[in-house]
Amino acid sequence: MVALTARLQHEFNYSDKILAKKGLKRLNINPKNVAMGWAIDFSAQALREIIIGLGGKMDGFTMRSGFQITVSSELMAILAIASDLKDLRERIGKIVVAYDKQKKPVTTRDLEVDGAMTAIMNRTINPNLMQTIEGQPVLVHAGPFANIAIGQSSIIADRLGLKLGDYHVTESGFGVDIGFEKFWNLKCRYSGLKPDTAVIVCTVRALKMHGGGPRVVPGKPLDSAYTEKNTALVERGVENLIAHIETVKKSGIPAVVSINHFATDTDEEINIIKRAAEASGARVAIARHWEKGGDGARELAEAVVEASGEKPDFNFLYDNATTQKDRISRIATEIYGADGVVYSEEAEKKLAAIQQDPKLSGMGTCMVKTHLSLSHDPTVKGRPKGWTLPIRDVLLYRGAEFVVPVAGDIKLMPGTASDPAFRKIDVNTETGKVTGLF
């Protein structure tokens, strides 16, 4: 964005002759058709929609702009799916930053900033080696944020982990409906890797919410429905879990359900979940690692090893020849449980243009949807029936090679709550110790 806004200013201020002396050709960027914004790692709703360039002739080009959180950016998506440095370099050069006045794409390569971007990312491509408190190696690479991005740890980290260990566990952010779906139909397609099994993590509390439990408000104490026995809520909530199990089974691999056990959970509630999951064809393990560390996860580890011994019949939800509209429809109906899909006029136009271009129509389909519901509406819990998925916009990530349908009203930049965590953070001026982080 720095290169783009600077170029807009220079083309506005200087003639073609002066631009030529500087070794630049006029790109005729349309400031009303910019394809990307700024990215930061803060939650700041006031930066979602902004006006920049206010001031004099040398203070930038006045235009509408905005911020998104870094993990939702195309650059993060590219980092997650790049196979090596050469692939990263090529993909960065294809990023579309804006369109010119003839509606032709203007890329980072056109701005001659792709090399500098790759230089910044040169070491970033290496996974970060960390460890658990028990000394187990963990590779942290890329940003799982699957409601508005691909939500995967990187392909490079996965390949490295597979070289170094007998078993490699990789994360898909935000549930089976969006995290696993993108792992299944995007990441596995790009990497060529096929999983042996998938672990679905659930809690009694989460299923109580999906069963109609009271609204949970950040910063406020949990309602007693979540801390005391309530088998009725759990009975209704397991429908949500069953939907996730069925999705994993559609991929042809076995499912393992990990019930993360809390001190307030009762045997009756745990058994309801266990019976429902097993009846749906999943293995079930009770995980108490919060209490006992690695020993508390032994049952889960053994269930994963057992499931990995099966011969999976892995298959994708759609093939490369499937149209973007058909892909969206299959994801909406077979994964989310919608009755169908409706499109805004703008989304219809964009999809029609994409389908007419062979270079774009075969790109991966990376859905944008809330993680708080199987539907597009974060307030609708459980396993909703009788609803239609609305696609209001379609973004295009040419570098990552993603078509990005946006379902419902979802923000690319999170906001700050009315009772933010920073209110509790301070420093002891005698010892220098930071307080309030935990």
Summary of the structure (lengths in Angstrom):
residues: 438
radius of gyration: 23.8
end to end distance: 35.8
largest distance: 79.3
contacts: 1353
relative contact order: 0.11
helix: 39%
strand: 18%
